[in-house]
Amino acid sequence: MTWQTAYQSEQECISWQGYCVQESNALSVFLQGPVATRLHNTVNGEDIAHIAKQYFSEDDADAVTALTKCGQNLFGNLTHTTSWGLNALLAITTAELDDDEHGRLSNLPSQVYYGVATDEAVSLRLLGVPRLAAPRLAEALRLTREDSLPAIRQRLEKLPEQVWSEALGKEGTIYRKAWMIMDEEQ
């Protein structure tokens, strides 16, 4: 796929990835195609190795090449332009929604960018928790949208290894160590 301008306004047409928002059929096909499927899989916790194998493996390519292409696509292009494009689309299409619905949709670009499906998991991603750990850890900690990032950070810093393991199984220790390294705690 050739990447085009993420946002462009010409003759009162707002386009995203080259598809005019006013041409709803073309935009719908684009948003329901392989790009949307890859994003959906990422946000819903699909393992990157599986996404690489499913969408980026070629007959003569090895797993490392597929993972490299997948990483370049997801984290180099797709999540950035898609989250930006969603934010632009939400800005022009959600003005008439009530506050609750608008609030629910307002973090959708962040969910795409951080690769998680809830606002609570986004908070953990902002604090450096690995993508696959964030949703289950957010649930185990019973985080809410109202929890502040400093309060969540304090909870994470004091969180014993046992809680990570209870929430994430045998990988809990590894995810905790990864978070501590990323957070420069160790």
C-alpha positions, 0 to 999 in steps of 0.5 A: 500500500502506498501511503498518501496524505493523512489529511487534506482539504480540497474543495470542501472534501476532507480525505483520509489516506486518500479516501474522501469522507464524502465518498462514503462507499470508498471510505467504508470499504477502506475502513473495513479492509485489511488495514482495519482488520490489522488495527482491530487485531492489534487493539484487541490484543493479538500477538504481533508475531501472529499479525506478522505471520497473517499479513506480512509473510510471503512465500520466500520471507522468513519470520524476522522479515515478516516481523520487521515489516509488521513493526514498520507498518503498525508502529511506523505508519499505521497507528500514527496516521490512523490515530491522527485521522480518527481524531480529525474525523471525530472532530468533524463528525461528533459535534452533535453527540451528547457529552457521554457519547463524545467522551466515550469516543474521544479516546478512540485515537489513543486506543488505536495509537497505544494498541489497547481497547480501553481507556484504562489500558491507555493509562497504563500504556502511557505509563510504559506498561507493555501492550499485552499486559495493560488490559489485564492489569487495568482490569485487575487494578480496577482502574477507572477513567477518573484515576489520575496518571500520578495515582496510577503510577504510585500504585504501579510502583508499589505493586508487588510481583504477586499482583502482576502474576495473578493478573497476567499468569506466568508472564507477570514477572516478565512484564513487571520487569519490562515495565520497571526497565522501561520506567527506569525503576531498575 
